[in-house]
Amino acid sequence: MTLDHFGVARLARDLRGLLAGSRIDGFTASNAGIIFFCYRRGKRYALQILVDSGSPLAAAYDRSEPLKENGPLGWASGVVALLRGATIDAVDAVPDDRVLYIDVSSRSAFGVPSLSRIVAELQPRKANALVLRETSPQVWLIVAAAKQFAATPGVRNVRTGERYEPPPPRRSTIDRARSSSTQPSIWQSCHDRTASRFACGSVFMRSAASSRRPAAADRRRSGPCR
């Protein structure tokens, strides 16, 4: 099942209601994605992000057994200290796109607050999962990524240590904007053609009427026919 941007928006609302305020106890990661083990109000949940190119997915489900220790960490091994014990503050969807932002906060051993973001890019053939860290307001640095690739023409740069760039806007959004911008001109063109036909018809009717008036006047002057 492939989610469209409407489905991703609904998914974000559901995940927000279920996971906002929960604490991340641990996680396990592989090339297939990442699973976060969360705890909230006496209940345990798992948040799973799959980056399969054919059918990427994000889902949360109940977890009955407490987590003893982290499983294999793979590409996310460098963010254990950053995410373990962090609190999920919000889950949002990028408008008109298939991207989830999961914002988490934590404090260091010295009490210094830290903001991080888990990104689930659920676009077929380009699915990815990333962990970002805020270095300054609205500037996010990539600290871990399931898939990394260097920038090429038409492809953004996804490398640890580099600034995060979101996926390019969906083409359908651009097409809708372009269509809405050209709509007035289309209606204006139709209006002009209709007005032109109406004007031509009016001229023809006036011309026909004027050509009949002299004949009627001649009949009145000549009197009744005998």
N, C-alpha and C positions, 0 to 999 in steps of 0.2 A: 504493500500500500504506500503510495506516494502522497504526501501532504501538500496541499496548496497553501497560499499565504493566509487564506481564511481559516483553514484547519490549524495552522501554526498559531494564529492569534487566539483561537479558542483553547489550544493546548497550553499556551502561556497563562491564561486565566486560571485554568484548572491546576496547573503546577504551583502557581502563586498561592492559591487557596490552601493547597495541601502542604507545601514546604516552607512558606515564608515563616521565619522565626526558628526554623530547625537548625540543629548543629551538625556539622559534618564530623562523624566519628573516624572515618577512614575511607579509602577508596582503592580500587584496583583498575588497572589500565592495560590495554593491549592495542595492537594495530586495528582491531575491530571497533574500538571506542573506549569508553570509560564508565565505571559504575561508582556512584557516590553512596555511602551508607550514612543515613541521616537519623537523627533522634529528635522527637518533638512531643512534649506533653505525655510522656509515658509510652509513646508509639514509635516504632522503628520503620523506616522507609528506605527504599533503594531508588535512586535516580540514575537511569541508564541512558547513555547517549551512544547510538550506533552510527558509524560513519560509512556504512556500506554504500558504495557508489550507486547501486540500483535502487535501494529503498532505505534511505537514512531515516532514523527514528529517534525520538526522545520520549521516555515514559517513566512513570513512577509507580511503584507497587509496594505493598506491605512486605515487611521482612520480619519474620517471627523470631529468628535467632539473633542474639547480639553478636557483633563482630569481635572476634578474638584479637586479630591483628590484620594489618594490611596484607592483601594478596600481591601478586606480581604488579609492579608499577610501570614498567616499560618506559614509554616516552614521558610520563608524568612523574618520574622518580625525583626530579629536581624541585617539585613544588609541594612535597609532603609537609614541611614546616609551615608553608604558606596557607595550606588549605585544611590541615587537620585541626579540628577545634573551631574552625571558622563558622560564622552564622550566615545563613542565607537570608538576605534582606529583601530581595525582590526578584521576580521573574517577569521579563518583558519580551515582547516580540517586536522586531523592527517593522515599522509600518510597510505594508505591501511587499513583504519579503518573507522568506522562509529561514529566518535567523532568530535564535533565542539568545537573550542576554540574561545570565543568572549572576546577580551581584551578591558578593559575599564580603563580610568584614571580619577582622580579627585583630588581636593585640599581641605584640611581642612580649617577651619575658620582662621587658622594662616598661610595659604599658603603652608602647607607641602604637597608635591605631594604624591599620593598613586596609586598603580597599583593593579587592581583586574582582575579576569578572571571568566567568566561565562562558564561553561562546559555543553554541551548537549551530553550525551552518548546515541546514538540512536540505540542501539543494542537490538533486540527483546529478551524478557524475562529478560533482565538486564538493561533496560533503566533507566536513572537517570538524574537529573539536579542538578548542584552544583554551589556554589559561592566560589571562592578561593581568598585569599589575599597573595600577594608576601611578604615574610618576609626577604628574601635575594635573590640574583640573582639565578633564576631558582629553587627556593624552594617555594612551594605553600602550604598554610595552608587552610584546609577546614573550612569555617566560616558558611556555611549553605548547607544543602543537602535535597532534596525531600525524599530520601530513605537512611536510615542509617543502617549499620549492622556491627557486630564485625567480626574480622578475624577468619576464620576456615581453615582447610587444603584445599588448592585449591581456597580459597576465600579471596580477599584482604580486608583490614580494611577501612571502610568508616564511620568516626565519626567526628563530629565537634571538632575542636581543634587539630586534627591529620594532619600529612603531607599527601598531596594528592598523591596517586599512580594511574597512568592511568590503564585502563583495560588491561589484558594480550593480547599479540599480537594475531591476528586472525590465526587460525590453517592453513587455506589455504595458507597464506604467508609462514609459515614454510614448508609446503609440497612443495611449488614451489621452495624454496631454496634447500630443500633436493633433489628434482628431478633434478634441474640443476647441483647439485654437483655430482650426480651419472651418469649423462648423458655421460660424457667422457668415463667412464669405460664400459658402455653399448656399445658405438660405438667401443671401443677398442676390446671388446670381439667379436663383429660381424666381425671386420676386421681380427682378429686372426683366426676365423673359416674359413673365406673366403680364407685367405692366405694358410691355411692348406689344404683345398680342392684343391686349385690351384697347390700346391706343389705335392700332391699325384697324380694328373692328369698328371703333367709333368714327374714324375718318371715313371708312367705307359707307357706313350707315348715313352719315351727314351728306356724303356725295350723292348717294342714291336718292335721298329725300329732296335735295335741291334740284335734281334733274327732273323730278316729277312735278314740282311746283309750277313751272311755266305752262305745261300742258293743261293743268287744272285751271289756271287763270285764263287761258285762251278759250276754254269751253264756257266759262262764265260770261266772257265778253260776247261770244257768238250767240248766246241765248240757248233756249231749249231746242233739242233736235226735233225735226218734224218727219 
